[in-house]
Amino acid sequence: MPLLILAVLIGIPVIEIYTFVEVGDEIGALNTVLLTVLTAIAGMALLRHQGLSVLMQAQERINAGQSPVNEVLNGVLLALAGLFLLIPGFVTDTAGFLLFMPPLRNFLAARMANLGRFSAQGHSYHSHGHYQGRSTVIDGEYTIVTEEEADDDKNEQDRLEKRDEDNPWGKNT
């Protein structure tokens, strides 16, 4: 696994540099830089539009009491697509734009959902503000107090409530 990460960290920049040089030879250096900036801007616009759409779909599934696993995974893939478009380079831009295609993204999200273990909790908040869950659990502590201890506590409370005329803190002003 570490070798794979190392290969990716070295391989992607090498491929991107090679692609930059080839594209720069064809369209010129300034056009290459402008194209890179435009793809980043277009990617952010796509991310905003599709990201909001995925959020709305996830909210609808939650309101319907269903698990939004596919929508969450779609959101992760959209974030990855946005990251790819922010990284300068044509290869990562191509991968980013491919991830913006809903059929491909839905296919990948479904595959990831099938490979992973996801579970939904039985609690949901509906749009009218009511909480609906399976059960209510109240966590607390208690102590058993005997009658003798209760009488002692009552006597202590009575003593504390009596005003001490000599005590300046106990006087009402």
C-alpha positions as protocol buffer text, in pm:
chain_id: "A"
residue {
  index: 1
  type: MET
  ca { x: 0 y: 0 z: 0 }
}
residue {
  index: 2
  type: PRO
  ca { x: 277 y: 252 z: 78 }
}
residue {
  index: 3
  type: LEU
  ca { x: 433 y: 182 z: -263 }
}
residue {
  index: 4
  type: LEU
  ca { x: 99 y: 250 z: -431 }
}
residue {
  index: 5
  type: ILE
  ca { x: 66 y: 584 z: -251 }
}
residue {
  index: 6
  type: LEU
  ca { x: 424 y: 673 z: -347 }
}
residue {
  index: 7
  type: ALA
  ca { x: 357 y: 578 z: -711 }
}
residue {
  index: 8
  type: VAL
  ca { x: 46 y: 798 z: -718 }
}
residue {
  index: 9
  type: LEU
  ca { x: 225 y: 1091 z: -553 }
}
residue {
  index: 10
  type: ILE
  ca { x: 506 y: 1072 z: -807 }
}
residue {
  index: 11
  type: GLY
  ca { x: 311 y: 948 z: -1108 }
}
residue {
  index: 12
  type: ILE
  ca { x: 29 y: 1205 z: -1118 }
}
residue {
  index: 13
  type: PRO
  ca { x: 256 y: 1513 z: -1121 }
}
residue {
  index: 14
  type: VAL
  ca { x: 481 y: 1354 z: -1386 }
}
residue {
  index: 15
  type: ILE
  ca { x: 180 y: 1279 z: -1608 }
}
residue {
  index: 16
  type: GLU
  ca { x: 40 y: 1630 z: -1549 }
}
residue {
  index: 17
  type: ILE
  ca { x: 372 y: 1796 z: -1639 }
}
residue {
  index: 18
  type: TYR
  ca { x: 400 y: 1589 z: -1955 }
}
residue {
  index: 19
  type: THR
  ca { x: 42 y: 1681 z: -2051 }
}
residue {
  index: 20
  type: PHE
  ca { x: 108 y: 2051 z: -1980 }
}
residue {
  index: 21
  type: VAL
  ca { x: 411 y: 2046 z: -2207 }
}
residue {
  index: 22
  type: GLU
  ca { x: 223 y: 1873 z: -2488 }
}
residue {
  index: 23
  type: VAL
  ca { x: -83 y: 2101 z: -2464 }
}
residue {
  index: 24
  type: GLY
  ca { x: 142 y: 2407 z: -2432 }
}
residue {
  index: 25
  type: ASP
  ca { x: 321 y: 2310 z: -2754 }
}
residue {
  index: 26
  type: GLU
  ca { x: -13 y: 2290 z: -2934 }
}
residue {
  index: 27
  type: ILE
  ca { x: -202 y: 2594 z: -2802 }
}
residue {
  index: 28
  type: GLY
  ca { x: 67 y: 2807 z: -2638 }
}
residue {
  index: 29
  type: ALA
  ca { x: 169 y: 2871 z: -2278 }
}
residue {
  index: 30
  type: LEU
  ca { x: -76 y: 3155 z: -2205 }
}
residue {
  index: 31
  type: ASN
  ca { x: -371 y: 2963 z: -2348 }
}
residue {
  index: 32
  type: THR
  ca { x: -271 y: 2659 z: -2143 }
}
residue {
  index: 33
  type: VAL
  ca { x: -270 y: 2864 z: -1822 }
}
residue {
  index: 34
  type: LEU
  ca { x: -604 y: 3028 z: -1911 }
}
residue {
  index: 35
  type: LEU
  ca { x: -758 y: 2691 z: -1987 }
}
residue {
  index: 36
  type: THR
  ca { x: -641 y: 2559 z: -1650 }
}
residue {
  index: 37
  type: VAL
  ca { x: -796 y: 2857 z: -1468 }
}
residue {
  index: 38
  type: LEU
  ca { x: -1121 y: 2825 z: -1665 }
}
residue {
  index: 39
  type: THR
  ca { x: -1155 y: 2457 z: -1580 }
}
residue {
  index: 40
  type: ALA
  ca { x: -1116 y: 2539 z: -1209 }
}
residue {
  index: 41
  type: ILE
  ca { x: -1386 y: 2810 z: -1233 }
}
residue {
  index: 42
  type: ALA
  ca { x: -1621 y: 2584 z: -1429 }
}
residue {
  index: 43
  type: GLY
  ca { x: -1561 y: 2303 z: -1182 }
}
residue {
  index: 44
  type: MET
  ca { x: -1650 y: 2521 z: -884 }
}
residue {
  index: 45
  type: ALA
  ca { x: -1973 y: 2631 z: -1056 }
}
residue {
  index: 46
  type: LEU
  ca { x: -2063 y: 2269 z: -1129 }
}
residue {
  index: 47
  type: LEU
  ca { x: -1977 y: 2167 z: -774 }
}
residue {
  index: 48
  type: ARG
  ca { x: -2204 y: 2435 z: -630 }
}
residue {
  index: 49
  type: HIS
  ca { x: -2497 y: 2345 z: -856 }
}
residue {
  index: 50
  type: GLN
  ca { x: -2474 y: 1968 z: -826 }
}
residue {
  index: 51
  type: GLY
  ca { x: -2374 y: 1979 z: -461 }
}
residue {
  index: 52
  type: LEU
  ca { x: -2691 y: 2168 z: -370 }
}
residue {
  index: 53
  type: SER
  ca { x: -2893 y: 1919 z: -573 }
}
residue {
  index: 54
  type: VAL
  ca { x: -2740 y: 1625 z: -384 }
}
residue {
  index: 55
  type: LEU
  ca { x: -2803 y: 1798 z: -50 }
}
residue {
  index: 56
  type: MET
  ca { x: -3170 y: 1847 z: -138 }
}
residue {
  index: 57
  type: GLN
  ca { x: -3202 y: 1480 z: -239 }
}
residue {
  index: 58
  type: ALA
  ca { x: -3041 y: 1371 z: 88 }
}
residue {
  index: 59
  type: GLN
  ca { x: -3281 y: 1593 z: 286 }
}
residue {
  index: 60
  type: GLU
  ca { x: -3580 y: 1441 z: 101 }
}
residue {
  index: 61
  type: ARG
  ca { x: -3459 y: 1088 z: 184 }
}
residue {
  index: 62
  type: ILE
  ca { x: -3409 y: 1179 z: 549 }
}
residue {
  index: 63
  type: ASN
  ca { x: -3757 y: 1335 z: 568 }
}
residue {
  index: 64
  type: ALA
  ca { x: -3900 y: 1018 z: 415 }
}
residue {
  index: 65
  type: GLY
  ca { x: -3730 y: 815 z: 689 }
}
residue {
  index: 66
  type: GLN
  ca { x: -3487 y: 652 z: 445 }
}
residue {
  index: 67
  type: SER
  ca { x: -3112 y: 623 z: 462 }
}
residue {
  index: 68
  type: PRO
  ca { x: -2926 y: 880 z: 246 }
}
residue {
  index: 69
  type: VAL
  ca { x: -2620 y: 657 z: 191 }
}
residue {
  index: 70
  type: ASN
  ca { x: -2613 y: 703 z: -189 }
}
residue {
  index: 71
  type: GLU
  ca { x: -2658 y: 1079 z: -156 }
}
residue {
  index: 72
  type: VAL
  ca { x: -2376 y: 1101 z: 100 }
}
residue {
  index: 73
  type: LEU
  ca { x: -2146 y: 899 z: -126 }
}
residue {
  index: 74
  type: ASN
  ca { x: -2250 y: 1119 z: -420 }
}
residue {
  index: 75
  type: GLY
  ca { x: -2150 y: 1418 z: -209 }
}
residue {
  index: 76
  type: VAL
  ca { x: -1811 y: 1264 z: -135 }
}
residue {
  index: 77
  type: LEU
  ca { x: -1755 y: 1197 z: -504 }
}
residue {
  index: 78
  type: LEU
  ca { x: -1857 y: 1554 z: -587 }
}
residue {
  index: 79
  type: ALA
  ca { x: -1608 y: 1687 z: -333 }
}
residue {
  index: 80
  type: LEU
  ca { x: -1341 y: 1468 z: -493 }
}
residue {
  index: 81
  type: ALA
  ca { x: -1440 y: 1602 z: -836 }
}
residue {
  index: 82
  type: GLY
  ca { x: -1405 y: 1958 z: -706 }
}
residue {
  index: 83
  type: LEU
  ca { x: -1063 y: 1876 z: -562 }
}
residue {
  index: 84
  type: PHE
  ca { x: -951 y: 1727 z: -893 }
}
residue {
  index: 85
  type: LEU
  ca { x: -1059 y: 2042 z: -1074 }
}
residue {
  index: 86
  type: LEU
  ca { x: -871 y: 2266 z: -830 }
}
residue {
  index: 87
  type: ILE
  ca { x: -548 y: 2072 z: -882 }
}
residue {
  index: 88
  type: PRO
  ca { x: -381 y: 2224 z: -1187 }
}
residue {
  index: 89
  type: GLY
  ca { x: -361 y: 1976 z: -1470 }
}
residue {
  index: 90
  type: PHE
  ca { x: -557 y: 1829 z: -1754 }
}
residue {
  index: 91
  type: VAL
  ca { x: -557 y: 1468 z: -1637 }
}
residue {
  index: 92
  type: THR
  ca { x: -704 y: 1553 z: -1296 }
}
residue {
  index: 93
  type: ASP
  ca { x: -948 y: 1794 z: -1466 }
}
residue {
  index: 94
  type: THR
  ca { x: -1066 y: 1511 z: -1690 }
}
residue {
  index: 95
  type: ALA
  ca { x: -1116 y: 1285 z: -1388 }
}
residue {
  index: 96
  type: GLY
  ca { x: -1301 y: 1567 z: -1210 }
}
residue {
  index: 97
  type: PHE
  ca { x: -1535 y: 1635 z: -1502 }
}
residue {
  index: 98
  type: LEU
  ca { x: -1604 y: 1262 z: -1535 }
}
residue {
  index: 99
  type: LEU
  ca { x: -1708 y: 1253 z: -1170 }
}
residue {
  index: 100
  type: PHE
  ca { x: -1955 y: 1536 z: -1240 }
}
residue {
  index: 101
  type: MET
  ca { x: -2150 y: 1307 z: -1474 }
}
residue {
  index: 102
  type: PRO
  ca { x: -2446 y: 1182 z: -1267 }
}
residue {
  index: 103
  type: PRO
  ca { x: -2467 y: 835 z: -1429 }
}
residue {
  index: 104
  type: LEU
  ca { x: -2101 y: 760 z: -1359 }
}
residue {
  index: 105
  type: ARG
  ca { x: -2119 y: 913 z: -1011 }
}
residue {
  index: 106
  type: ASN
  ca { x: -2437 y: 718 z: -926 }
}
residue {
  index: 107
  type: PHE
  ca { x: -2276 y: 397 z: -1050 }
}
residue {
  index: 108
  type: LEU
  ca { x: -1965 y: 455 z: -837 }
}
residue {
  index: 109
  type: ALA
  ca { x: -2174 y: 553 z: -533 }
}
residue {
  index: 110
  type: ALA
  ca { x: -2386 y: 238 z: -568 }
}
residue {
  index: 111
  type: ARG
  ca { x: -2072 y: 23 z: -595 }
}
residue {
  index: 112
  type: MET
  ca { x: -1921 y: 189 z: -288 }
}
residue {
  index: 113
  type: ALA
  ca { x: -2248 y: 141 z: -95 }
}
residue {
  index: 114
  type: ASN
  ca { x: -2253 y: -228 z: -184 }
}
residue {
  index: 115
  type: LEU
  ca { x: -1890 y: -275 z: -80 }
}
residue {
  index: 116
  type: GLY
  ca { x: -1924 y: -85 z: 246 }
}
residue {
  index: 117
  type: ARG
  ca { x: -2120 y: -159 z: 558 }
}
residue {
  index: 118
  type: PHE
  ca { x: -2363 y: 120 z: 627 }
}
residue {
  index: 119
  type: SER
  ca { x: -2644 y: 125 z: 878 }
}
residue {
  index: 120
  type: ALA
  ca { x: -2916 y: 376 z: 940 }
}
residue {
  index: 121
  type: GLN
  ca { x: -3040 y: 470 z: 1284 }
}
residue {
  index: 122
  type: GLY
  ca { x: -3413 y: 472 z: 1341 }
}
residue {
  index: 123
  type: HIS
  ca { x: -3429 y: 839 z: 1435 }
}
residue {
  index: 124
  type: SER
  ca { x: -3538 y: 1121 z: 1211 }
}
residue {
  index: 125
  type: TYR
  ca { x: -3630 y: 1484 z: 1235 }
}
residue {
  index: 126
  type: HIS
  ca { x: -3920 y: 1575 z: 1016 }
}
residue {
  index: 127
  type: SER
  ca { x: -3972 y: 1915 z: 856 }
}
residue {
  index: 128
  type: HIS
  ca { x: -4250 y: 2005 z: 1102 }
}
residue {
  index: 129
  type: GLY
  ca { x: -3999 y: 1985 z: 1387 }
}
residue {
  index: 130
  type: HIS
  ca { x: -4108 y: 1666 z: 1563 }
}
residue {
  index: 131
  type: TYR
  ca { x: -3851 y: 1410 z: 1661 }
}
residue {
  index: 132
  type: GLN
  ca { x: -3943 y: 1053 z: 1582 }
}
residue {
  index: 133
  type: GLY
  ca { x: -3732 y: 772 z: 1715 }
}
residue {
  index: 134
  type: ARG
  ca { x: -3762 y: 414 z: 1827 }
}
residue {
  index: 135
  type: SER
  ca { x: -3734 y: 476 z: 2200 }
}
residue {
  index: 136
  type: THR
  ca { x: -3646 y: 729 z: 2463 }
}
residue {
  index: 137
  type: VAL
  ca { x: -3360 y: 661 z: 2700 }
}
residue {
  index: 138
  type: ILE
  ca { x: -3312 y: 878 z: 3006 }
}
residue {
  index: 139
  type: ASP
  ca { x: -2979 y: 838 z: 3179 }
}
residue {
  index: 140
  type: GLY
  ca { x: -2958 y: 937 z: 3543 }
}
residue {
  index: 141
  type: GLU
  ca { x: -2821 y: 857 z: 3886 }
}
residue {
  index: 142
  type: TYR
  ca { x: -2999 y: 788 z: 4212 }
}
residue {
  index: 143
  type: THR
  ca { x: -2926 y: 715 z: 4576 }
}
residue {
  index: 144
  type: ILE
  ca { x: -3144 y: 540 z: 4829 }
}
residue {
  index: 145
  type: VAL
  ca { x: -3216 y: 764 z: 5126 }
}
residue {
  index: 146
  type: THR
  ca { x: -3341 y: 618 z: 5454 }
}
residue {
  index: 147
  type: GLU
  ca { x: -3597 y: 802 z: 5669 }
}
residue {
  index: 148
  type: GLU
  ca { x: -3325 y: 884 z: 5922 }
}
residue {
  index: 149
  type: GLU
  ca { x: -3106 y: 1043 z: 5652 }
}
residue {
  index: 150
  type: ALA
  ca { x: -3406 y: 1232 z: 5516 }
}
residue {
  index: 151
  type: ASP
  ca { x: -3479 y: 1372 z: 5865 }
}
residue {
  index: 152
  type: ASP
  ca { x: -3112 y: 1472 z: 5902 }
}
residue {
  index: 153
  type: ASP
  ca { x: -3123 y: 1647 z: 5563 }
}
residue {
  index: 154
  type: LYS
  ca { x: -3445 y: 1827 z: 5663 }
}
residue {
  index: 155
  type: ASN
  ca { x: -3289 y: 1946 z: 5990 }
}
residue {
  index: 156
  type: GLU
  ca { x: -2979 y: 2066 z: 5801 }
}
residue {
  index: 157
  type: GLN
  ca { x: -3194 y: 2253 z: 5551 }
}
residue {
  index: 158
  type: ASP
  ca { x: -3395 y: 2418 z: 5832 }
}
residue {
  index: 159
  type: ARG
  ca { x: -3073 y: 2525 z: 6004 }
}
residue {
  index: 160
  type: LEU
  ca { x: -2939 y: 2678 z: 5682 }
}
residue {
  index: 161
  type: GLU
  ca { x: -3261 y: 2866 z: 5618 }
}
residue {
  index: 162
  type: LYS
  ca { x: -3262 y: 3032 z: 5965 }
}
residue {
  index: 163
  type: ARG
  ca { x: -3117 y: 3380 z: 5958 }
}
residue {
  index: 164
  type: ASP
  ca { x: -2820 y: 3456 z: 6173 }
}
residue {
  index: 165
  type: GLU
  ca { x: -2864 y: 3814 z: 6294 }
}
residue {
  index: 166
  type: ASP
  ca { x: -2491 y: 3854 z: 6362 }
}
residue {
  index: 167
  type: ASN
  ca { x: -2392 y: 3736 z: 6016 }
}
residue {
  index: 168
  type: PRO
  ca { x: -2380 y: 4029 z: 5769 }
}
residue {
  index: 169
  type: TRP
  ca { x: -2428 y: 3788 z: 5478 }
}
residue {
  index: 170
  type: GLY
  ca { x: -2747 y: 3647 z: 5625 }
}
residue {
  index: 171
  type: LYS
  ca { x: -2926 y: 3983 z: 5666 }
}
residue {
  index: 172
  type: ASN
  ca { x: -3181 y: 4098 z: 5413 }
}
residue {
  index: 173
  type: THR
  ca { x: -3105 y: 4442 z: 5279 }
}
